[in-house]
């Protein structure tokens, strides 16, 4: 088993099930005397390797694993000549690298995999594994037809074949000649149908067709695949029904989707004999079940290893005049009591059967009810003892949530619920709590209510464990904030009003997002909390300032790290300053040295004219973004905070210049990026720029007269973009910084690009130069690193440099340049 790990590159992420299915296909897992399934045995082996740290949980994705580097090296040694990984290093040494004894191969997909890449495979007639990596993916790549029609027919001993994520629309009939094939992955392809010859692959165990959205149907003789154990058609949305023989696949364990059809053989009764199903099962197109007795015959209750069930109808209320049949169908689809996850979508019944919410489902941890448009009452879900996640979406006929939701006589409803989400409840008006003597939602960590426009009355009072509260687009709701001792994140958007009642306990609050509350004029002191790190206020039309006085403001800035003010047209200043109290302003400057704010964004504040004079005292500020503030005239005389790393100014048309020369940008020694865009009145950059700058972007500054002074001295500058600045007619004679790697210049009135371009350039884009006549040899002679060159819309350009373009160029684009078309 270890030597097969050779075809997994170092630091490559993989999932347990993917690897177990490959082990099965290679014949490494067999049935044991205890009749243990191969998948279970493989899972035990996998977890044993995890316990020994041979496999380790990925730091970026907890559902994935990586292999220890030393194990990878050992696997390479153990595999010897039997495995090879096709990579760039093999291009010049293919013959010596690959042995005819090779049995297993892998390679990393590229955007275009051409015929040369696969020349080496013609030496490996006995290959068992053809595996492009990653094992999953959704990016469309291109594969030469040579692989499908010439190479694969010769690899007659293949057991594992993956064509995942290639833009292929059909397979050749010769696929049926790969009699030893056990694993076939066509996920994320454009395949429209499988050739009927696929049904002769009688050794096939795994067929993966995930995200094959163009696939219209499965092979008609699928019952011939007698060893098929895993069929995954997740999100293959064009399949309208199951083939007639699907019910004969008695070894089938994974069937991601069963699409009920109108024909006899594709009815829901075909599920009757599929007793080995396990994991997740989706039964779709239940509107095609016309007889509730058929639903009973499907024997869903008998499938003991199915732990996640999705029951799905299609929208068509006219087909269900009274909903009675649908309730009987749902009642007969009752699953086994060990079910962990349940989703019901587009159910057209007037109420739910009693099994939905029955406490006998003691293992259920996740439940989702969605688009059940006719249901007027929620089922009694509070009695589910293990429920942790509950989502209710678009139950538009429900007007009240009350005791029926909690369960009659249940003194401690929802004992383990952690996440509760209501969304799109258009008629919901009232949420009635259990009352005195009941302990509801003792462990609830997240509550989200969105798009419930008629909800009026108060939310539950006692939520001791609530960490995140999100209320969005509930236009009539007055959000009452009371004692929430565990609350860390609060988001209130599109509500009537937000008030605090009684002794507000928000000591752990670290994130506050407020949006579209028309009556909000400023934030009260009750929202000033010692651990608040993030504050965002947006689209509050009545907001005049954040806080009423400087003392309140300074308390908040001490802990605040990220501040966003967006779409508040009445905000003229960050706080309601009393201009006569100069002592208060001096105290602010002294105390602001201790604040932690690192990012400030101000946008769509139409009356904002200036930043406060003490702004330079925000010594922790690293990122400043100002956008769509049309009355902003200038920056403070005292300058900007000294630790700034990023400055982005966008669409501030009254702004005439950046900070003055005495306290200008050149003194900001930590600055990495400046972006000035759509500021039509900015004329110049006083005082120059700091040597630390790495990125400079200037877009549509119509009155800008010249590129900033002493550009050559910006020895850290890597990217320069200057676009649509019509008054710039030349580049500096001394040239551009020698560190520059990317240069974009668009719509400048320049006749010649003749300055010495830096040899470090890898990307050059020239566009909309109406006066540009030629590219000089002097400018291009040293571009030994140039890889990408784009030239477009230069009507007077007559030629390229006489000595040609640098040989390093990999991508050349020429568009709407007359000389190119005439010469070609």
N, C-alpha and C positions, 0 to 999 in steps of 0.2 A: 504493500500500500504506500510505503514511504517514497518509493522511486517514482510513483505517478505524480507526486507533488512537484516534480521537476518542471512541469510545464506551467506552473504558477509563478510568475515573476516576483521578485522581492517587492515588498510594500504593497502588493496587490490585494485588494479587498474582495472577499467572497462570503457567501452565506452558507449556512450549514446544509440546507436542503439541496442547493446546487451541487455541492461537492458529493453528498451522499448519492444523488442520482447518477453522477459520473462514476462513482465506485461501483454501483450496481451494473452499469453498462459495461464496465471492464471485467465483470465476473468476480469481483473481490468479495461480494456479499452473497451468502447462500442461506437457504432456510435451515434452521437448527432443529434439533430433535424436539424441542419444546414448542415447535410450530411458531416460533417468533418470526415476524415479518422482516424482510430484508431491510426495509426502511428503519425499523426500530433498532435492529442490530447496528446499522450504519450510524444512527444517532448516538448509540452508546459508545461506539468507537470514537466518534467525533468529540463527544464530551470528555472522554478519557484523554484525548490529545489536548483538549483545552485545560484540563486539570493538571497536565504536565507542562503547561506553558509552551507547548509546541505550536498550538494555535492561540492567538491572543485577541481580545476584543479590540476592534478598531477605535482609535481615539476620536475619529470624525463621524462615525456612524455605529451606534451601539448594537445594531442588528447585524453587523458584518464583522468579519474576522480577518486577521493578517497572520502570516507565518513568520516565525522568528528567522532572522537572517542566517543564523548558524544552521538551522534546520534546512533552509533552502540550499545552502552549500552542501550539506550532507546528502540531500536528495539528488543534487546534480551528480555527486560522486557515485551514489548508488545506481542511478539510471544509466550511467555510462553512455553507450552509443544508442540505447533504445529510445531515448527522448531527445528532442531538439526544439529550441525556441527560435523562430525566425525573427531576426532583428537586423538593424542596420549594419552590424559588424560582419554579417555573413555575405554581404553583397559581393565582396571580392574573393571570398574563400568558400563558396558554396560547395565545391566538389570535395574539399578536404574536411569540411565541417560535418557533413551528413553521411551517415553510413547506410548501406542497404539494409542493415539490421534494425533501423529506426522503426519504432512501432507507434510512437505518440508524438504529436506536434502541436504547437500553439504559436500564435503570433498576435501582435497588437494591430487591430484594424486601423487603417488610415482612410482619409476622405476618398481617395481613389486607389484601389488595389488592382494594379494592371498585371499583364501577363508575365512580365519579367520577375515579379515577386514570387511566382509559383513555379519557376523553372526547376527548383531544387526538388519539388515533390515527384517529379518523374523518375527519380532514383529510388523511390520508396513505395514499391508496389504492394508491400505487405502492411501498409500503415493502418492502424486501428483507430487513431484519434486525429480528427481535423477540427481544431478548436481556436477560432478567433476570439480575442479578448478585448474588452471585458465580457463576462458571461451574460450580462444584461446591458441594455442601453437603448436610447431612443433617438440617436443621431443617425440620419440617413447617410450611409456610405455607399460607394459604387464598387461593383465587383465585375471583373472581366467575364464575359460569357465563356471564355476558355475553361474556367474552373467548372462551370455547370455541365458543359457539353463535351469536353475533352478529358479533363483531369479526373473528375469524380467517377465516371464509368470505369476507369482503370483501377480505382482503389476499392477492389471488391471485398476486402476484408475489414472495411470500416465498421466500427461499433459505435463510434461517437462522431456525429456530424452537426456542426452549428453553422448556420448562415445568418445568425441574428444581426439585425440592424443594417442589412444590405438592402438597397433599393432594387430588389428583384420582384417581378410580378408573376413569374411562373417557373415551375420546375420541369425538367425534361422527364419523359416517361422512363428513361433509364434509371431513375431513382429507385424503381422497384427491383432492380437487379442487385442492389446492395443487401443481400439476404442476411448478412450478419448484423445489420444495423439494429442497435438497441436504444439509441438516444438521438433524437432529431429535434433541433431547435430552429424554428423559423420566426421567432418573435420579432416584432418591430420591422417586418418586411412589408412589401406591397403586394404580397401574394393574393390572388383572387380566388384560386381554387387549388386543390391538391389533385394531381393526376390519379386516376383510378389504380394505376400500378402501385401506388403507395400501400394499397390494401394487401399486397403480397409480402410485405415486410413482417412476416409472422413472428420474428424475434423482437420486434419493437416493444420497448417497455415505457418509454417516455416520449411524448409528442407535445412540444411547447409552441403555442401559437398566440402568445400574449400580444396585445396591441396590434393585431393584424386587422386593421379596420376595413380593409378592402375585401377580406375573405367572406364570400357569400354562402358557402356551404361546405360541409365535410364530405368525404368520399362516401358513396352510397353503399359500399360493401365493407363498412368499417368493422362489422362483426368478425371479419377474417383476422383482425389483429388480436388474436386470442391471448397474447401475453401483455397487452397494453395495460399499464398500471396507473399512468399519470397523463391526463389530457387537460391542458390548461389553455382555455380560450378567453381569458380575461380581457375585456374591452375589445373583443372581436365583434363589434356592434352590428355588422352587416349580416351576420348569421341569423336567419329567421326561424329555423327549426332544426331539431336534431335529425340525423339520418335514421332510417327505419331500424337498423340493427344495433343501435346504441345500447339497448337493454340486454344484449347478449354478452357484453364485456364484463363478465362476472369477476375478473381480477382487478377491475378499475378501483383505484383508491382515491385519486384526485380527479374530480370533475368540477372545474371551477364554475361553469355555467351550464345549466340545462335549460334550453329554450323550448318552451312548449309550442308545438305546432298544431295545425288544424287536421293534419292527416292522422290516420289511425296509429301508425307506427311511431309517430313522434309525440303522442299524447303523454301526459304526465304519468300514466300507468307504466311507462317504460322504466321508471325508476324502481319499480317493485323488486326486481332481482339484483339490483346493484347494492348488495348488502355490505360490501367491503369499503364503501365510501368513507373518507375521513377528512378532517380539516374543514375547510370552508366550502360551502355549496350555495350557489345562487340559482334559484328557480325563477326564470324570467318569462314574460308574456303569459302570465296567469289568466289574463282575460280570455285566452283560448280554452280554458277549462270550463266546460258548460254544465258538467254534472259533478256535484259535490262528492258523489260516490267514487269518481275517478281519483280525486284527491286522497280519499281514504286508502284506495288500493296502492297508492304510491309508497305506502309504509314508511313515511318520514320518521315516525316514532320508533321504528325498528333500527334506524341507522345510528348505532350507539357511539360511533367514533366521529360523527360530524359534530364539531364543537362551535361552528359559526354558520349561521343560516341567514340568507337574504331572500325575502319573498317579494317579488316585484310584478306589479301590473303596469300597463301602459295607460296614459291619460285618455279616457273616453267615457265621460260620465253618462252620455246618452245611451251607451250600451248596457248600463246598469241602472234601470229605472227605479228600483227600490232598495238595492243593496242587500237583500236577504240571501240570495244565492252566494254572494261574495263572503258573507259572514259564515255561512255553512262551509264554504271551501276553506277559509282560513281556519275554522275550527277543526277541520279534518287534516290540516297540515301541522298539527301540534307536534313539535319535535320532542326528542328524548330529554329527560329532566337534567342531564349533565351539560346541557348547552351553555356555552360561555358568552356568545355574542349573537344578537338578533337584530335584524333590520327589516322593517316593513315599509314598502314604498308604494304610493299611489293606490292604496286600498280604498275601495269605493263603498264599503259598508257604513251603516249609520252608527255602529258601535263595535267595540272589539269583543271577541269571545273571551270567556272567563279565564282561559289558560294564560292569556297575555297579562303578566303581572302576578301569576299564581306563585305563592312562596315556595312551592315544591321545586321551582327552578333555583335551587340553592347555589348553583355554581355560576349563574349569569352575572357577568361583570360589566357588560356593555349593551345598551339598548338604544335603537334609533327608530323613531317614527317620522315618516316624511311624506308630505303631499297626500295625506289622508283627508281629502277635502270635505267629506260629509260628516265626519265624526264630530259630535257635539260635546262629548265628555271624554276625558282622558281615562285610561284604565287605571286600576289601583296598583301603581308601581312602587309605592312606598314600602310594600311588604316583601320586596325582593331582598333577601338578607345580604347578598354579596355585591349588589349593584354599585359600580364605581363611576361609570360614565353614562349620562342620559342626555340624549339630543332629541328635541322635538321641533320639527320644521314644517311650516306651512299647513298646520291643522287649522284651517281658516274659519271653521264653524264653531270652534270652542270660544265661549264667552266668559266662562268662569273656571278657575282652577281652585278647588276646595277640598273638602274631606274625602270625596271620591278618589282624588289623586293620591292621598296619603294612605288610604285603606281604613275602613271602618274598624274602630277598636284597636288600632295599632298605636301604642303609646310612644314608640320610638321609630318613626318612619325614616326611611332612607338612612339606616345606621352607618353604612360605609360609603355613601355617595361622595365623590370628590369633585366631579365636574358636572354642571347642569347648564344646558343651553336651550333657550327658547328663541325661535326665529320665525318671522313671517306669520305671526298669529294676528291676522287683521281684525278679528272681532273680539279679541280678548280684552276684557274691561277690568276684571277684578281678580286679585290673588288673595284668597282667604287662608290665613294661617291656622294651624291646629288649635291654638288657644293655650290657656294656662294649664300647666300640668303635663304638657307634651314637649318632648325634646326632638325637634326636627332638624335635619341636616347637621348633625354634630361634627362631621368631618369634612363638610363641603369646603373645597379650596378655591374653586373658580365658578362664578355665576355670570352668565352672559344672556342678555335680553336685547334682541334687535328686531327692528321693523314691526313693532306692535303699536300701531298709531292710536288705538283707543284705550290703552291701558292707563288707568287713572289712579288707582288707590295704592296704598303703601306696599312695599315689599316686606318679606319676613324680617322681624325685628332682631332676633338673636341668631347670629351666624358667627360663632366664636372662632372657627378655623378658617374663615374666608380670607384668602390671600389676594385674589384678583376679582374685581367687579367691573363688568363692561355693560353699559346701557347705551344703546344706539338707536336713533330715529324712533323714539317713543314721544311724539310731539306733545301729547297732553300730560305726560307724567312729570310731576314735581318730585325730583329725586331727593329723598330725605336721607341724609348721612347721619348715622348715630354711632353707637359704640361698636367698632369693628377692630378689636385689638390686634388681629393678625394681618390686617390689610396691608399689602405691599404695593399693589398697582390698582389705580382707579382711572377708568376711562368713561367719560360722560359726553355723549355726542347727540346733538339733535333732540334735546329734551326741553320742556317748558322752562324749568327752573331747577336750581340746585340749592338746597338749604341744609343747614346743620341743626340738629335737634338735641337738646339735653347736653350731657357731658360727652362731647365727642372725643373718642380715643382712637387716634390715627398715628400713634407714635412710631410705627414701623413703615409708614408710607414712604416709598422711594421713587414712585413714578406717578405723575398726575397729568392726564390728558383731557382737556376740556375743549369742546367744539360745538358751535352752532347753538349757543344758549343766549337768546336775544336779551334777556333781562340782566345779564351779568355786566356790571360796570367796573368792578375790580375784585380782586381776590381778598377774602377776609383773613384775619389772622389765624382762624381755626385751621386753615390749610397750610400754615407755616409749620412744617414739621422738621425735626432735627436731622432726619435721614433722607430727606427728599433729594434725589439725584437728577431726576428728569422732570421738566415742566414744559408742556406744550399747550398753548392757547391759540385756537384758530376759529375763524368765521364767527366771532362774537361781535356783532355789529354795534352793540352798545358799550363795549369796553373802552374806557377812556385811558386807563393806565393799569399796570399790573397791581400796584399797591398804592395805598393812600399816603404813606409817609416813608421817609428814608429809613427809619429805624426798623420797620417791618421788612423792607427790602433787603437790608443788610443782613438780617437774621437768616433770610432765605439763601442769599448768595454764598454764605459761609459753606453750605453743604452742596449747593446745586452744581451739577457738572454739565448738564445739557439744557439749554433754554431755546424754545422755538415760539415765535409770535408770527402768526400767519392770518391774513385776511381780516384784520381788525382795523377798519378805515378811520376810526375815531382816535386811535392811539397816537398821541403827539409826542409822548415821552414814556420812558420805562416806569416812571413813578410820578405821582402828582407833586412835583417839586414846588416849594415856596422859594421863589428866586431871592427873596430878601434875607433868607436865613443862610448866609455864607458860612457860618460856623458849622452848620450841619453838613454842608458839602465838604468842608475840610476834614471833618471827622470821618466822613465816608471814605475819603481818599486814604486815610491812615488805616482804617479797618478793612478795606477791600483787599489789602495785601494778603490776608489770610483766607480769602475765598478760593474755591476749587473749580469754578466754572471753566470748562474746557472748550465748549462749543456754543456759539450764539448764531441763530438764524432769525432774520427779520424779513418778512415778505408780505407784499400786498397791504402795506400800511400807508394809505394814501396821504395822511396828514403829517407823517413823520418828517421833520425838517432837519433834525440834527441828532447826533449822539451826545450823551452828557459829557461835560468837560472832564469828569473824573474817570472816563472810560479807559484811559491809558493805565489806570491803577489795577485793572483786572489782569494781574501778572500771570495767572494760570491759563488764560484764554489762548487756545491754540488754533481754533478754526472760526472764521467770521464769514457769514454769508448774508448778503443784503440783496434783495430782489424785488423789483416792481414797487419801488418807493419813489414816486415821481417828484416829490417835493424835497427830497434829500439834497441839500445844497453843498455841504462840505463835511470834512472830518474835523474832530476836535483839534484846537490849536496845539494842545499838549501832545498830540500824536496818538499812536496806536499801542496796544499792549506789546511789550518787548518779546514775549515768547510765542507770538503768532507764527504758525507754520503754513496756514492756508488762508487766502483771501479771495473771495468770489463775489463780484459785484455785477448784477445783471439788471438791465432795463431801469436805470436811474437817470432819467433824462435831464434833470436839473443839475446834476453833479458836473462841476467844471474841471476839477483836478483831484488828484490824490493828495495825501498829507504833504504839507509844505516841506521845503528843502531842509530846514533846520531840524525838524523832527520826522523826516521822511522815511520812505520805505527802505532806503539803503542802510538804515540803522537797525533794521530788524534782522539780526544775525541768524535767527532760526527759521526764517521764511523759506518754504519749499515750493509753494505754488501761488501764482497770481493769475486770476481770470477776470478780465474786464470785458463785458459783453453788452452790446446795445445801449451804450451810454453816449448819446449823440453829441454831448457838449464837452466831453473830456478832450482837452487840447494837448496836454503834455504830461510827462512823468517827472515831476520836480525832484532833483537830487539823485537820480539814478536808481539802480536796483542793487540788492545785496548779493554778494558772491555765493551765498548758500542756495540761491534759487535753482530749482531743478525743472520747473514747468512754468511757461509763460504763454498765456492765451489771450489774444486781443481780437474781438469779433465785432464788426459793425460799429466802430467808433468813428463817425463820419468826419469829425473835425480834428482828429488826432493828426498832428503835423509831421511827426517823425517817430522812428523807432527809439526806444529809450537809449540814453547816452551810455557809452562805454560798454556796449554789449559784449565786446571781445573779452572783457575781464570776468564775465560770469562763468567761471571755470567749472561749475557744477551743473550748468544748464544742459538738460537732455532732450527736452521737447519744446519746440517753438511753433506756435500757430498764429498767423496774422491774416485775417480775412476781412474783406469788404471795408477797407480803410482807404478811400479814394485820394486822400491828400498825401499819402506816403508814396513818394516817387523814386526813392533810391534806398539801397541798403548801405550800411556803414562801410567805408572804404577799407577799414582794417579787417573786415570780415566778421564771421560769426564765431562763437566759442568752439574750441577744439573738442569739447566734451559732447557736442550736440549729436543725437542719434536720429531724431525725427523732426522734419521741417515741413509744415503745411503753409502755403502762401496762396491766397485766393483773392482775385479782383484788386490788384494793386496796379497803379499807373506807371509801371516800370518797363523800360525799353529793352533792357538786357540783364540777364542773370549772369554777371561777369565776375562777381567777387569770388574769392577763393572759398569754395565750400569746404567745410571740415571733413577730413577723411574718415571720421567716425560715423558719418551719416549712414543709416541703414534704410531709412524710409524718406522719400521725397515726393510731395504732391504739389503740383502747379496747376492752377485752374483760373479761368476768367481773367486772363491778362490781355486786354484789348490792344495794348501797344507793344507787347513782347515780340521782337523780330528774330532773335536767335539766342541759342545757348552757347556760350563761349567755351572754347577748349580749356581756357584757364580755369573756369569754374568747375569743370567736370574731371580734370585730369587726375586728381588724387582720390577720387571716390572709390577706393578699393574695397570698402565694406558695404556699398549700396546693394540692397536686395530688392527693394520695391520702388518703382518709378511710375507715377501716374501724371499724365499731362492731358488737359482737356480744355476746350473752349479758348484757344489761342489763335485767332483768325489770321494774324500777321506772321506767325512763326513760320520761317522758311526752311529751316534745316536743323539737323542735329549737329553736335560738335564734329569737326572733320575727322577726329581720331576715333569716333564711335563712342559707344557706351561702355562703361566698365564691365568686364567679364563676370563680375560677381552678381549682376542683376538676375534675379530669379523670376520676378513678376513685372511685366511691362504693359501698361494700359495707355492707349492714345485714343482720345475721343474728340470729335469735332475740331480737328486741326487739319486745314485744307492741304498742307504740304504732304501729309502722310498718305492721303488718298490719291493725290496726283502721282506720288512716287511709286505707289504700290500698283 
